[in-house]
C-alpha cells in the first residue's frame, strides 16, 4: 500500500480505487469509440452542459431550474437578466474557457491561471493566499498519480483552502474539471459527475467533511472514482437510447444551410469570425447574422469572445 502526504492530508491507493480507475479506463475507451453523428453529439453535449450547471448550482444551494437554463441556452439576446441568470451565463463562460484552453494541455497550472478562471466565472478576486495556492498546485502537478486522483485531490483541497461560499464551492468543481481536461479526460463532454454528487448531496457532503476531519482522503478518492464510473455508464446508456426532451423544439438542433456554411468558415485553424464577417459573406442583415451566430453559440459549436461591437467567435 502506497501512502502519500501533503501537510496533514494523506491517502492510500486502495484496491477499490484501483479497480474503479481500471473500470473508468475501459468506459472511457467505450465512449470514445461510440459512433455519433455531429447532430447527435451536439444534442448530447447540450443536455450534459445543462445538467452540469443545474446540478452544480443546486449542490451549493443556488436555486436555478432546468427550465431557466434551457431557456437561456436555447434563445439568444435576452435582456433584463436576473442575477442568477447572469451567474449561469458566467459559469458557462468559464466552462467554455476550460474546454477551449485546457483540453489536453501540458502547460503547468499556475496561481495566475486559477485567479483568471475565478475572474471569468464570478467576476471577483480569488480570496486565497498566493503561497498556499502555489504550494497546493505543486502538489497536484508534481504527483505522478492517475488524472482521476489528481482531479479529485484538486477538488477537495482547493475547496478546503478557500472560505466557505457557494462561489468557492463552484470554483472547486471548475478546478476538478480543469485537471480532468488537461489530461484528456473530458469524456467527449458527455459525462457529468456533478449530477451524481447532486442526486445524493447528503452523501457527497458527508464523504467530504469526514475525509477532511479524519485528514484521510482515501474514502474521498474512492467516492469520486465511483461517481465518475457510474456517470460514464449512464452516458453510454444515454448515447444508446438518444435522450429526448419534449420541452425543446426538435428544430432547435437543426442547422440550415447558411449556418452549416458559417461553420465551414472555421476550417482554417484559429479563424475568428465577427457578426460583420457573416453579414458580408452571406449578404444578410445584422439581425440575421446575430441570430445565426447566437444559435451556433447556444448549441456549443462556437465560443463567444468579448462583448458588444468587439464580439467575435471561434470554433469550440
Helices and strands as residue ranges (DSSP letters): E 3-6, E 9-12, H 15-33, H 38-59, H 66-74, H 83-102, H 111-122, H 130-142, H 147-161, H 166-182, G 187-189, H 193-199, H 201-214, H 218-241, G 250-253, H 257-264, G 265-267, H 275-282, H 286-298, E 302-305, G 308-310, E 312-315
